Structures are given as structure tokens and as C-alpha cells.
């Protein structure tokens, strides 16, 4: 298959470039060093890619087999409304991720790891650009009163704390967050992009293949540092410990599970032909994949600690430690990393605001649960406003001041003015067109 490339109209393209100058100040450095770190990769280009020759028939849902839609105006309003919400949410995540990564990018211990994340940020910018292209090139007036200018402005004006999905409203505390976020949250992105590849809206489906190719690198940018740190920890390094990694997993995996939506939902997207799986099915597959990644990290730790073991011997030892939860050959269950219970620290979905512990244990008192969280979450995160807001809301739910539904909608409710530099404050990204 081949691809086509398109740029946004000048005023929108320039708006994204202006946004990039504010939130990716190291972009020019990335281009200067691109050949050093990514010698086999084509030069970065800010544009929208479309994969040509893809299936032109709806692949699931009530209209399976019918021609795919090329314009939103031809779709049922409910279908178009769901689609528009998905595009806006996807755009928000791409730009939101960049804002988060920028906070701790300079804290990387290794230069190559820093440039992996920097490249990932540039490609997230292109992904956001791709979604803006879908908003701008079609007519959405059947389901929205916003003009193209206003939709683009709305997306570019979002900050950490005002993005559509909760995972993108949480500050990073260290470079461990950068890597863990890529390994866990970008993995959710892979699932969402894969599902949207069959979208009944053909422009959306055609946008996915290039994004998925780039997303594969984003996962690697997270997993490779984690592998390195686990190996170094197995060898006795104290720079990044397995306890640090475990707490980062505890912080991000609950947010990743919530990105699939409520476990009881997703049927509408399937009926409309926008995705092939309901939320619970996709979430379950994701969790199993995460567990495989975690097992791979543990295996590297074991082999680094006991280099005399071959892979089969290390696998066997790892299984015994996990099954018995007893130390063997000097490695304890606590030395390894694990996936927390899926109901742990949830604020959306079926387990929202339940008092379910890291290992699945149940708590009857909120304050005991809060103490449990304090043990299992990163210190810097607990000192921040997101955790404070969560705890305050949790208390209100269990004092019957808020329903779970109200609490889920309220979380997180943070506001921030400005971004990396003061020039981002009160700026309008999309410039008005010059009069002719």
C-alpha cells in the first residue's frame, strides 16, 4: 500500500508550529541530532498521512458490508457525534502527552533515552496534527456548532488538568514516569488506534496505519529504559530500583485501564462500526499484554542477578517465586514488579472509588485505604494535587456527599494557566485570516 501526505491550511499549520515552539523547545535540537540517534529513519515531517487502498466496506456493526463513509454529513447524527468525540479525545491525548513529557524530559540519566522521548513527542505532535486534519477537512455542522477554527483552538488551548481523558491530567514526577507512561499509556493508544483502523469513517481508518507504525516506537521508548533499569537493579544499582518502577506502574496502570471506558460500555461504537470490540474485551486484552511486559522485566532482573542461569532456568525460578511468594536464590517476591489488582486506585469504571487494595484486599475504612495507597504510590505523586483531589473525592463518596457517577465526572478537576513558558498564557493559537 502507498500513502498520501497533506498539510493543514496555512493558518492551522502555523498554529500547530507555534504550539510546538512553546511546548517542545528542544525540537530543533532533535532535528540536529536525528541522524545520530535515528540514522535509518526518514526525516520528521509535520503533515497528515493517509494509507491508500484500504478496505472501503464497513467491517463490523449494524451496517457491516455497506460502503464506508467519506464525510460526516452522510452519517447518522449519533454515529457522527460518537466519531467527533473520539477524534477530539484522540487529539487531546496527543497534545496532552507532550505537555506531560516536557516536565521531566531533562531528568533522563542517558542521552539516548532522552532523545527517544523527544522523538516520541514530535511524533505525538504529528498525531495531533493528523486528528486536527480530520476536524478541518470535513464539515461537522451536523453534530457541532463549533467552526473549524474554534475546534482547533479548543484542542490547542487545553493544558494538563483540562484534557478530555484523566491520564493526561496527571503531572510527571521523574523520568521514570516518562518511560512507564510510554510503556503503559501509549500501549492503550496502540489498542485504540488498532480498533479505529476499521472505522466506518474512511478518513479515520486511513489515518491509523502510519500512526500505528509510529506508536510502535513509542512503546519501545518506554519498555527499553524499563528493561535497562531492571537489569541494572538486578545487578545491584541503586539509581532506579524495582520499588521505583513498581510505584510508577501502580500510578499509571489504573489510568490506562480507565482509558478504555466503562467496562459495561462500548457497544454503541461496535454497532456504529467505529470499533470492533467493546470496552471490557479490549481492556482485558490490554491487561494481559501488560502482564507479559511485566514478566519480561522480571525475567531480566532474575538473569541479571543470577547470570549463571539460562533462560529456561530463570523462567522456572521466576515462576516459583511468584507462585510461592517466597524468596528463592536470594530473590524475593518484593524484589520483582507486578501488576496491581485491576480495581486498585480506580476513579472511573465499575470499580470507581472502591476500597480495593494493591493485591485485591478489601478495606472497610477510607483512612486505612488512604494509608495503603500512600505505601504503594510514588512519594512525589502523593505530594501533588492529583492525589490530594482523589483522596478528598474518595472521602466525599464514602460519606455519601457525592455519588460515584458525580465523583467520576469530577475527577480530575484541575486548572493551569500557561505552559512551558509564560508566552503560552492567554495566547490565541489560530490567527485570524488577513482580509483580502
Buried (B, 14 or more C-beta within 10 A) or exposed (E): EEEEEEBBEEBBBBBBBBBBBBBBEBBEEBEEBBEEBBEEEEEBEBBBBBBEEBEEEBBBBEBEEEEBBEBBBEBBEEBBBBBBEBBBBBBBBBBBBBBBBBBBBEBBEEEEBBBBBBBBBBBBBBBBBBBBBBBBBBEBEBBBEBEBBEBBBBBBBBBBBBBBBBBBBBBBBBBBBBBBBBBBBBBBBBBBBBBBBBBBBBBBBBBBBBBBEBBEBBBBBBBBBBBBBBBBBBEEEEEBBBEBBBBBBBBBBBBBBBBBBBBEEBEBBBBBBBBBBBBBBBBBEBBEEBEEBBBBBBBBBBBBBBEEBEEEBBBEBBEBBEEEEEEEEEBEBEBBBBBBBBBBBBBBBEBBBBBBBBEEEEBEEBEEBBEBBEEBBBEBBBEBEBBEBBBEBBBBBBEEEBEBEEBBEEBBEBEBEEBBEEEBEEBEBBEEEEEE
